[in-house]
């Protein structure tokens, strides 16, 4: 069961974590930690009901932990790495400039294709909060990317 879940969800989780952390190596470690945690805890998690909500929540929480540690450990600008790795520099910079809460909602709804209810479950917030954050993020991107 865990092998099929890993194969199906790993690329989406990795993409999500890369956008949140703006570092491919850290994102890969987070995804590996999520699945290692699933293996270690065995039946503690219910992957049958809605695995996406559980997996994205675990990945999000781990990304938050990593960001906290990075802030405490160094003041290096992680955006430089993101700019070098991404071909669409303007869009990457615009996404990176969004507040964390808005960026994660936008990534989950747009890139990962989750519905508002699923995103609300992942983030533990209301549908209205998801809609507001997404709308605000899109407006900010449009203003920043407009000529």
Backbone as JSON Lines, residues from 0, in Angstrom:
{"i":0,"aa":"X","n":[0.82,-1.2,0.0],"ca":[0.0,0.0,0.0],"c":[0.86,1.26,0.0]}
{"i":1,"aa":"X","n":[1.9,1.27,0.84],"ca":[2.73,2.46,0.95],"c":[3.54,2.69,-0.33]}
{"i":2,"aa":"X","n":[3.91,1.61,-1.02],"ca":[4.65,1.75,-2.28],"c":[3.81,2.44,-3.35]}
{"i":3,"aa":"X","n":[2.56,2.05,-3.46],"ca":[1.66,2.67,-4.44],"c":[1.4,4.13,-4.07]}
{"i":4,"aa":"X","n":[1.24,4.39,-2.8],"ca":[1.02,5.76,-2.34],"c":[2.24,6.63,-2.64]}
{"i":5,"aa":"X","n":[3.42,6.07,-2.38],"ca":[4.66,6.8,-2.66],"c":[4.77,7.13,-4.14]}
{"i":6,"aa":"X","n":[4.55,6.16,-4.99],"ca":[4.66,6.35,-6.43],"c":[3.65,7.39,-6.93]}
{"i":7,"aa":"X","n":[2.46,7.34,-6.41],"ca":[1.41,8.25,-6.87],"c":[1.6,9.68,-6.37]}
{"i":8,"aa":"X","n":[1.95,9.84,-5.1],"ca":[1.93,11.16,-4.48],"c":[3.28,11.85,-4.39]}
{"i":9,"aa":"X","n":[4.38,11.14,-4.52],"ca":[5.7,11.74,-4.37],"c":[5.94,12.93,-5.29]}
{"i":10,"aa":"X","n":[5.65,12.84,-6.61],"ca":[5.92,14.01,-7.48],"c":[5.14,15.26,-7.07]}
{"i":11,"aa":"X","n":[3.89,15.09,-6.68],"ca":[3.07,16.24,-6.29],"c":[3.57,16.85,-4.99]}
{"i":12,"aa":"X","n":[3.91,16.0,-4.02],"ca":[4.42,16.49,-2.75],"c":[5.76,17.19,-2.94]}
{"i":13,"aa":"X","n":[6.6,16.62,-3.79],"ca":[7.91,17.22,-4.04],"c":[7.77,18.6,-4.67]}
{"i":14,"aa":"X","n":[6.91,18.72,-5.65],"ca":[6.67,20.02,-6.3],"c":[6.15,21.04,-5.29]}
{"i":15,"aa":"X","n":[5.21,20.64,-4.46],"ca":[4.66,21.51,-3.43],"c":[5.75,21.97,-2.46]}
{"i":16,"aa":"X","n":[6.54,21.03,-1.98],"ca":[7.6,21.36,-1.03],"c":[8.69,22.23,-1.66]}
{"i":17,"aa":"X","n":[9.02,21.98,-2.91],"ca":[10.02,22.82,-3.59],"c":[9.55,24.26,-3.68]}
{"i":18,"aa":"X","n":[8.27,24.46,-3.94],"ca":[7.74,25.82,-4.03],"c":[7.69,26.49,-2.65]}
{"i":19,"aa":"X","n":[7.38,25.74,-1.63],"ca":[7.32,26.33,-0.29],"c":[8.71,26.63,0.26]}
{"i":20,"aa":"X","n":[9.64,25.72,0.02],"ca":[10.97,25.87,0.6],"c":[11.96,26.58,-0.33]}
{"i":21,"aa":"X","n":[11.66,26.58,-1.62],"ca":[12.53,27.17,-2.63],"c":[13.92,26.54,-2.62]}
{"i":22,"aa":"X","n":[13.96,25.24,-2.34],"ca":[15.21,24.5,-2.3],"c":[14.91,23.03,-2.57]}
{"i":23,"aa":"X","n":[15.43,22.52,-3.68],"ca":[15.14,21.15,-4.08],"c":[15.63,20.1,-3.1]}
{"i":24,"aa":"X","n":[16.82,20.31,-2.54],"ca":[17.39,19.33,-1.61],"c":[16.53,19.23,-0.35]}
{"i":25,"aa":"X","n":[16.17,20.37,0.22],"ca":[15.33,20.37,1.42],"c":[13.97,19.77,1.14]}
{"i":26,"aa":"X","n":[13.41,20.06,-0.03],"ca":[12.11,19.51,-0.41],"c":[12.17,17.99,-0.49]}
{"i":27,"aa":"X","n":[13.22,17.47,-1.09],"ca":[13.38,16.02,-1.19],"c":[13.47,15.38,0.19]}
{"i":28,"aa":"X","n":[14.19,16.02,1.1],"ca":[14.29,15.51,2.46],"c":[12.94,15.5,3.18]}
{"i":29,"aa":"X","n":[12.16,16.56,2.96],"ca":[10.83,16.63,3.58],"c":[9.95,15.5,3.08]}
{"i":30,"aa":"X","n":[9.93,15.28,1.77],"ca":[9.1,14.21,1.21],"c":[9.55,12.85,1.74]}
{"i":31,"aa":"X","n":[10.86,12.65,1.81],"ca":[11.37,11.39,2.36],"c":[10.96,11.23,3.82]}
{"i":32,"aa":"X","n":[11.02,12.32,4.59],"ca":[10.61,12.28,6.0],"c":[9.14,11.92,6.14]}
{"i":33,"aa":"X","n":[8.3,12.48,5.27],"ca":[6.87,12.2,5.32],"c":[6.62,10.7,5.14]}
{"i":34,"aa":"X","n":[7.24,10.12,4.13],"ca":[7.0,8.7,3.87],"c":[7.69,7.81,4.91]}
{"i":35,"aa":"X","n":[8.83,8.23,5.42],"ca":[9.47,7.47,6.5],"c":[8.59,7.47,7.75]}
{"i":36,"aa":"X","n":[7.96,8.61,8.01],"ca":[7.04,8.72,9.13],"c":[5.84,7.8,8.94]}
{"i":37,"aa":"X","n":[5.34,7.74,7.72],"ca":[4.21,6.84,7.43],"c":[4.6,5.38,7.67]}
{"i":38,"aa":"X","n":[5.79,5.02,7.24],"ca":[6.26,3.64,7.43],"c":[6.45,3.34,8.92]}
{"i":39,"aa":"X","n":[7.03,4.27,9.64],"ca":[7.34,4.06,11.05],"c":[6.07,3.94,11.9]}
{"i":40,"aa":"X","n":[5.07,4.74,11.58],"ca":[3.86,4.76,12.41],"c":[2.82,3.75,11.95]}
{"i":41,"aa":"X","n":[3.04,3.12,10.8],"ca":[2.17,2.05,10.34],"c":[0.72,2.4,10.24]}
{"i":42,"aa":"X","n":[-0.09,1.8,11.09],"ca":[-1.54,1.94,11.01],"c":[-2.08,3.19,11.69]}
{"i":43,"aa":"X","n":[-1.21,4.04,12.19],"ca":[-1.68,5.25,12.87],"c":[-2.35,6.23,11.89]}
{"i":44,"aa":"X","n":[-2.02,6.13,10.62],"ca":[-2.58,7.02,9.61],"c":[-3.54,6.26,8.71]}
{"i":45,"aa":"X","n":[-4.62,6.9,8.34],"ca":[-5.62,6.31,7.46],"c":[-5.4,6.84,6.04]}
{"i":46,"aa":"X","n":[-4.76,6.04,5.21],"ca":[-4.49,6.43,3.83],"c":[-5.62,6.04,2.89]}
{"i":47,"aa":"X","n":[-6.62,5.35,3.39],"ca":[-7.71,4.89,2.54],"c":[-8.73,5.99,2.24]}
{"i":48,"aa":"X","n":[-9.01,6.84,3.2],"ca":[-10.07,7.84,3.05],"c":[-9.7,8.91,2.04]}
{"i":49,"aa":"X","n":[-8.72,9.74,2.36],"ca":[-8.29,10.81,1.47],"c":[-6.79,11.03,1.68]}
{"i":50,"aa":"X","n":[-5.96,10.26,1.0],"ca":[-4.52,10.33,1.25],"c":[-3.91,11.69,0.96]}
{"i":51,"aa":"X","n":[-4.46,12.42,-0.01],"ca":[-3.9,13.72,-0.37],"c":[-3.94,14.7,0.78]}
{"i":52,"aa":"X","n":[-5.05,14.75,1.49],"ca":[-5.17,15.67,2.62],"c":[-4.12,15.34,3.68]}
{"i":53,"aa":"X","n":[-4.01,14.08,4.02],"ca":[-3.04,13.66,5.03],"c":[-1.61,13.96,4.58]}
{"i":54,"aa":"X","n":[-1.27,13.57,3.37],"ca":[0.09,13.74,2.88],"c":[0.48,15.21,2.75]}
{"i":55,"aa":"X","n":[-0.41,16.03,2.19],"ca":[-0.1,17.45,2.07],"c":[0.0,18.12,3.44]}
{"i":56,"aa":"X","n":[-0.83,17.7,4.38],"ca":[-0.75,18.27,5.73],"c":[0.59,17.91,6.38]}
{"i":57,"aa":"X","n":[0.98,16.64,6.28],"ca":[2.26,16.22,6.85],"c":[3.43,16.96,6.2]}
{"i":58,"aa":"X","n":[3.38,17.09,4.88],"ca":[4.45,17.79,4.15],"c":[4.47,19.26,4.53]}
{"i":59,"aa":"X","n":[3.32,19.88,4.6],"ca":[3.25,21.3,4.96],"c":[3.84,21.54,6.34]}
{"i":60,"aa":"X","n":[3.44,20.73,7.3],"ca":[3.95,20.89,8.65],"c":[5.46,20.7,8.72]}
{"i":61,"aa":"X","n":[5.95,19.74,7.98],"ca":[7.4,19.5,7.95],"c":[8.13,20.66,7.27]}
{"i":62,"aa":"X","n":[7.54,21.23,6.22],"ca":[8.13,22.39,5.54],"c":[8.21,23.58,6.49]}
{"i":63,"aa":"X","n":[7.18,23.76,7.29],"ca":[7.2,24.85,8.27],"c":[8.33,24.65,9.26]}
{"i":64,"aa":"X","n":[8.52,23.42,9.72],"ca":[9.63,23.12,10.63],"c":[10.98,23.43,9.99]}
{"i":65,"aa":"X","n":[11.14,23.03,8.74],"ca":[12.41,23.26,8.03],"c":[12.65,24.75,7.87]}
{"i":66,"aa":"X","n":[11.62,25.5,7.5],"ca":[11.77,26.96,7.34],"c":[12.19,27.62,8.65]}
{"i":67,"aa":"X","n":[11.62,27.17,9.74],"ca":[11.99,27.73,11.05],"c":[13.47,27.46,11.35]}
{"i":68,"aa":"X","n":[13.9,26.25,11.08],"ca":[15.3,25.89,11.34],"c":[16.24,26.68,10.45]}
{"i":69,"aa":"X","n":[15.86,26.86,9.19],"ca":[16.7,27.63,8.28],"c":[16.82,29.08,8.71]}
{"i":70,"aa":"X","n":[15.72,29.66,9.15],"ca":[15.76,31.05,9.62],"c":[16.66,31.19,10.83]}
{"i":71,"aa":"X","n":[16.58,30.21,11.71],"ca":[17.39,30.27,12.92],"c":[18.87,30.03,12.62]}
{"i":72,"aa":"X","n":[19.15,29.18,11.64],"ca":[20.53,28.78,11.36],"c":[21.27,29.78,10.48]}
{"i":73,"aa":"X","n":[20.56,30.42,9.57],"ca":[21.26,31.29,8.63],"c":[20.37,32.42,8.16]}
{"i":74,"aa":"X","n":[20.97,33.47,7.71],"ca":[20.2,34.57,7.14],"c":[20.41,34.62,5.63]}
{"i":75,"aa":"X","n":[20.92,33.54,5.06],"ca":[21.17,33.49,3.62],"c":[19.87,33.6,2.85]}
{"i":76,"aa":"X","n":[19.92,34.25,1.7],"ca":[18.75,34.46,0.87],"c":[18.52,33.23,-0.01]}
{"i":77,"aa":"X","n":[17.45,32.47,0.26],"ca":[17.16,31.26,-0.5],"c":[16.62,31.55,-1.89]}
{"i":78,"aa":"X","n":[16.2,32.8,-2.14],"ca":[15.66,33.15,-3.45],"c":[16.71,33.02,-4.55]}
{"i":79,"aa":"X","n":[17.97,33.2,-4.24],"ca":[19.03,33.11,-5.23],"c":[19.03,31.71,-5.85]}
{"i":80,"aa":"X","n":[18.91,30.69,-5.01],"ca":[18.87,29.32,-5.51],"c":[17.66,29.11,-6.4]}
{"i":81,"aa":"X","n":[16.52,29.62,-5.97],"ca":[15.3,29.46,-6.76],"c":[15.44,30.11,-8.13]}
{"i":82,"aa":"X","n":[16.03,31.28,-8.18],"ca":[16.2,31.98,-9.46],"c":[17.11,31.2,-10.41]}
{"i":83,"aa":"X","n":[18.14,30.58,-9.87],"ca":[19.08,29.84,-10.71],"c":[18.47,28.55,-11.24]}
{"i":84,"aa":"X","n":[17.55,27.95,-10.49],"ca":[16.99,26.66,-10.88],"c":[15.75,26.79,-11.76]}
{"i":85,"aa":"X","n":[15.09,27.9,-11.78],"ca":[13.83,28.05,-12.49],"c":[13.99,28.84,-13.78]}
{"i":86,"aa":"X","n":[13.44,28.3,-14.89],"ca":[13.55,29.03,-16.16],"c":[12.64,30.26,-16.22]}
{"i":87,"aa":"X","n":[11.59,30.26,-15.46],"ca":[10.65,31.39,-15.47],"c":[10.93,32.28,-14.26]}
{"i":88,"aa":"X","n":[11.96,33.07,-14.38],"ca":[12.46,33.84,-13.26],"c":[11.42,34.79,-12.7]}
{"i":89,"aa":"X","n":[10.73,35.52,-13.56],"ca":[9.76,36.5,-13.07],"c":[8.64,35.83,-12.27]}
{"i":90,"aa":"X","n":[8.12,34.73,-12.79],"ca":[7.05,34.04,-12.08],"c":[7.55,33.45,-10.77]}
{"i":91,"aa":"X","n":[8.74,32.87,-10.8],"ca":[9.3,32.3,-9.57],"c":[9.5,33.38,-8.52]}
{"i":92,"aa":"X","n":[9.99,34.54,-8.93],"ca":[10.18,35.64,-7.99],"c":[8.85,36.15,-7.46]}
{"i":93,"aa":"X","n":[7.87,36.22,-8.33],"ca":[6.55,36.69,-7.92],"c":[5.93,35.72,-6.91]}
{"i":94,"aa":"X","n":[6.04,34.43,-7.18],"ca":[5.54,33.43,-6.23],"c":[6.28,33.51,-4.91]}
{"i":95,"aa":"X","n":[7.58,33.66,-4.99],"ca":[8.39,33.73,-3.77],"c":[8.05,34.96,-2.94]}
{"i":96,"aa":"X","n":[7.59,36.01,-3.58],"ca":[7.28,37.24,-2.85],"c":[5.95,37.16,-2.1]}
{"i":97,"aa":"X","n":[5.12,36.18,-2.44],"ca":[3.84,36.04,-1.76],"c":[4.06,35.59,-0.31]}
{"i":98,"aa":"X","n":[3.22,36.05,0.59],"ca":[3.28,35.52,1.96],"c":[3.06,34.0,1.94]}
{"i":99,"aa":"X","n":[3.65,33.32,2.89],"ca":[3.61,31.86,2.94],"c":[2.19,31.31,2.84]}
{"i":100,"aa":"X","n":[1.26,31.87,3.6],"ca":[-0.11,31.36,3.63],"c":[-0.79,31.47,2.27]}
{"i":101,"aa":"X","n":[-0.57,32.58,1.59],"ca":[-1.17,32.77,0.26],"c":[-0.51,31.86,-0.77]}
{"i":102,"aa":"X","n":[0.81,31.73,-0.69],"ca":[1.54,30.89,-1.64],"c":[1.11,29.44,-1.53]}
{"i":103,"aa":"X","n":[0.97,28.93,-0.29],"ca":[0.61,27.52,-0.15],"c":[-0.81,27.25,-0.66]}
{"i":104,"aa":"X","n":[-1.75,28.17,-0.44],"ca":[-3.11,27.98,-0.96],"c":[-3.09,27.98,-2.49]}
{"i":105,"aa":"X","n":[-2.36,28.93,-3.07],"ca":[-2.28,29.01,-4.52],"c":[-1.66,27.75,-5.11]}
{"i":106,"aa":"X","n":[-0.6,27.25,-4.51],"ca":[0.05,26.04,-5.0],"c":[-0.86,24.82,-4.9]}
{"i":107,"aa":"X","n":[-1.53,24.69,-3.77],"ca":[-2.41,23.53,-3.58],"c":[-3.59,23.55,-4.53]}
{"i":108,"aa":"X","n":[-4.16,24.71,-4.79],"ca":[-5.33,24.77,-5.67],"c":[-4.95,24.76,-7.14]}
{"i":109,"aa":"X","n":[-3.92,25.47,-7.5],"ca":[-3.58,25.64,-8.91],"c":[-2.65,24.54,-9.41]}
{"i":110,"aa":"X","n":[-1.54,24.36,-8.77],"ca":[-0.54,23.4,-9.24],"c":[-0.95,21.97,-8.92]}
{"i":111,"aa":"X","n":[-1.4,21.74,-7.69],"ca":[-1.72,20.38,-7.27],"c":[-3.17,20.0,-7.52]}
{"i":112,"aa":"X","n":[-4.0,20.98,-7.89],"ca":[-5.37,20.68,-8.3],"c":[-6.31,20.26,-7.19]}
{"i":113,"aa":"X","n":[-6.01,20.6,-5.96],"ca":[-6.91,20.26,-4.87],"c":[-8.09,21.23,-4.84]}
{"i":114,"aa":"X","n":[-9.22,20.74,-4.44],"ca":[-10.39,21.59,-4.29],"c":[-10.31,22.4,-3.0]}
{"i":115,"aa":"X","n":[-11.17,23.39,-2.9],"ca":[-11.15,24.26,-1.72],"c":[-11.38,23.47,-0.43]}
{"i":116,"aa":"X","n":[-12.26,22.51,-0.46],"ca":[-12.53,21.71,0.74],"c":[-11.3,20.92,1.15]}
{"i":117,"aa":"X","n":[-10.6,20.34,0.18],"ca":[-9.39,19.59,0.49],"c":[-8.31,20.5,1.04]}
{"i":118,"aa":"X","n":[-8.16,21.67,0.44],"ca":[-7.16,22.62,0.93],"c":[-7.49,23.07,2.34]}
{"i":119,"aa":"X","n":[-8.76,23.33,2.59],"ca":[-9.19,23.73,3.94],"c":[-8.85,22.62,4.94]}
{"i":120,"aa":"X","n":[-9.05,21.37,4.54],"ca":[-8.72,20.25,5.43],"c":[-7.21,20.15,5.65]}
{"i":121,"aa":"X","n":[-6.42,20.35,4.6],"ca":[-4.97,20.28,4.73],"c":[-4.46,21.37,5.67]}
{"i":122,"aa":"X","n":[-4.98,22.58,5.51],"ca":[-4.49,23.72,6.27],"c":[-5.19,23.92,7.61]}
{"i":123,"aa":"X","n":[-6.33,23.24,7.77],"ca":[-7.08,23.4,9.01],"c":[-7.72,24.77,9.15]}
{"i":124,"aa":"X","n":[-8.26,25.27,8.03],"ca":[-8.92,26.58,8.05],"c":[-10.26,26.47,7.32]}
{"i":125,"aa":"X","n":[-11.0,27.58,7.26],"ca":[-12.32,27.55,6.63],"c":[-12.22,27.69,5.11]}
{"i":126,"aa":"X","n":[-13.33,27.37,4.44],"ca":[-13.4,27.54,2.99],"c":[-13.24,29.01,2.61]}
{"i":127,"aa":"X","n":[-13.82,29.88,3.39],"ca":[-13.71,31.32,3.14],"c":[-12.28,31.81,3.21]}
{"i":128,"aa":"X","n":[-11.52,31.28,4.15],"ca":[-10.11,31.65,4.27],"c":[-9.33,31.19,3.05]}
{"i":129,"aa":"X","n":[-9.62,29.98,2.59],"ca":[-8.95,29.46,1.39],"c":[-9.26,30.36,0.19]}
{"i":130,"aa":"X","n":[-10.53,30.69,0.01],"ca":[-10.94,31.52,-1.13],"c":[-10.3,32.9,-1.05]}
{"i":131,"aa":"X","n":[-10.27,33.49,0.12],"ca":[-9.7,34.83,0.29],"c":[-8.2,34.82,0.01]}
{"i":132,"aa":"X","n":[-7.5,33.85,0.56],"ca":[-6.04,33.77,0.34],"c":[-5.71,33.56,-1.13]}
{"i":133,"aa":"X","n":[-6.49,32.7,-1.79],"ca":[-6.24,32.45,-3.21],"c":[-6.5,33.7,-4.04]}
{"i":134,"aa":"X","n":[-7.61,34.37,-3.78],"ca":[-7.96,35.58,-4.5],"c":[-6.89,36.66,-4.3]}
{"i":135,"aa":"X","n":[-6.47,36.84,-3.07],"ca":[-5.45,37.85,-2.76],"c":[-4.13,37.5,-3.44]}
{"i":136,"aa":"X","n":[-3.76,36.23,-3.44],"ca":[-2.51,35.81,-4.08],"c":[-2.55,36.08,-5.58]}
{"i":137,"aa":"X","n":[-3.66,35.78,-6.21],"ca":[-3.78,36.01,-7.65],"c":[-3.71,37.5,-7.96]}
{"i":138,"aa":"X","n":[-4.38,38.31,-7.16],"ca":[-4.31,39.76,-7.37],"c":[-2.88,40.28,-7.25]}
{"i":139,"aa":"X","n":[-2.16,39.82,-6.26],"ca":[-0.77,40.25,-6.06],"c":[0.11,39.82,-7.23]}
{"i":140,"aa":"X","n":[-0.09,38.6,-7.7],"ca":[0.68,38.12,-8.86],"c":[0.38,38.95,-10.1]}
{"i":141,"aa":"X","n":[-0.88,39.23,-10.31],"ca":[-1.26,40.04,-11.49],"c":[-0.64,41.42,-11.43]}
{"i":142,"aa":"X","n":[-0.67,42.05,-10.27],"ca":[-0.05,43.38,-10.14],"c":[1.45,43.33,-10.37]}
{"i":143,"aa":"X","n":[2.08,42.32,-9.82],"ca":[3.54,42.21,-9.93],"c":[3.99,41.87,-11.35]}
{"i":144,"aa":"X","n":[3.2,41.06,-12.06],"ca":[3.6,40.61,-13.39],"c":[3.07,41.47,-14.51]}
{"i":145,"aa":"X","n":[2.22,42.44,-14.2],"ca":[1.69,43.34,-15.23],"c":[2.78,44.26,-15.74]}
{"i":146,"aa":"X","n":[2.76,44.53,-17.06],"ca":[3.79,45.43,-17.62],"c":[3.61,46.86,-17.19]}
